[in-house]
Amino acid sequence: MIDSFEKSGTKIMTGAMLKGVTEAGALVEKDGRTLEIPADDVVISIGFRPVKSMAEEIRALGYEVIEIGDGEKVGNVMTSIWSAFDAAKGI
Ligand SMILES: Cc1cc2nc3c(=O)[nH]c(=O)nc-3n(C[C@H](O)[C@H](O)[C@H](O)COP(=O)(O)OP(=O)(O)OC[C@H]3O[C@@H](n4cnc5c(N)ncnc54)[C@H](O)[C@@H]3O)c2cc1C
């Protein structure tokens, strides 16, 4: 994918937030500044973060909670399977 982006001249911006899409292109906030990047098409690719609040709420009720998979740390199918395996072994 990265190779095809390079071949087609697709501009990649990381650490930036898409604020809007205009007729001219993308409005992007980066390092506290808003920039307008000329573009025909805009693709956003965002990651994930685990949400810890539910585990903490259940823990606060006095239950033991073992977080596994993406709830513990965002990864992939294999990291989820292994963390579930480790949790099951410890029960
Ligand atoms: C678009 C996309 C593509 C991906 N492609 C790949 C890939 O090609 N290969 C790879 O290895 N990994 C891939 N991943 C990552 C992989 O899908 C995850 O890392 C993995 O599914 C995490 O497993 P999990 O069991 O922790 O969570 P999930 O698979 O997200 O399972 C959590 C489950 O809990 C349910 N749930 C949530 N809240 C509640 C609630 N309150 N009560 C009851 N149920 C609830 C959800 O509906 C869901 O079914 C991809 C992820 C995405 C988003």
The ligand as an ORCA input file, in Angstrom:
! r2SCAN-3c Opt
* xyz 0 1
  C     -10.896     -2.961     10.102
  C     -10.023     -3.896     10.899
  C      -9.274     -4.839     10.240
  C      -8.452     -5.700     10.964
  N      -7.730     -6.634     10.293
  C      -6.987     -7.508     10.967
  C      -6.261     -8.529     10.288
  O      -6.290     -8.636      9.054
  N      -5.515     -9.386     11.031
  C      -5.438     -9.301     12.388
  O      -4.755    -10.120     13.009
  N      -6.121     -8.345     13.064
  C      -6.894     -7.447     12.401
  N      -7.590     -6.482     13.070
  C      -7.467     -6.390     14.529
  C      -8.348     -7.457     15.192
  O      -9.650     -7.435     14.598
  C      -8.466     -7.131     16.689
  O      -7.162     -6.943     17.230
  C      -9.163     -8.268     17.410
  O     -10.433     -8.505     16.831
  C      -9.334     -7.908     18.886
  O     -10.030     -8.967     19.489
  P     -10.801     -8.737     20.833
  O     -11.447    -10.059     21.167
  O      -9.903     -8.112     21.847
  O     -11.906     -7.643     20.518
  P     -13.098     -7.678     19.461
  O     -12.825     -8.640     18.347
  O     -13.341     -6.245     19.144
  O     -14.288     -8.292     20.297
  C     -14.910     -7.565     21.333
  C     -16.377     -7.980     21.333
  O     -17.007     -7.421     22.482
  C     -18.261     -6.935     22.100
  N     -18.646     -5.922     23.084
  C     -18.179     -4.648     23.207
  N     -18.756     -4.021     24.237
  C     -19.608     -4.933     24.799
  C     -20.515     -4.879     25.896
  N     -20.651     -3.795     26.635
  N     -21.213     -5.987     26.167
  C     -21.077     -7.116     25.421
  N     -20.245     -7.220     24.361
  C     -19.533     -6.133     24.062
  C     -18.056     -6.396     20.706
  O     -19.290     -6.329     20.026
  C     -17.137     -7.473     20.112
  O     -17.849     -8.525     19.528
  C      -8.407     -5.606     12.376
  C      -9.175     -4.653     13.028
  C      -9.972     -3.808     12.309
  C     -10.820     -2.796     13.031
*
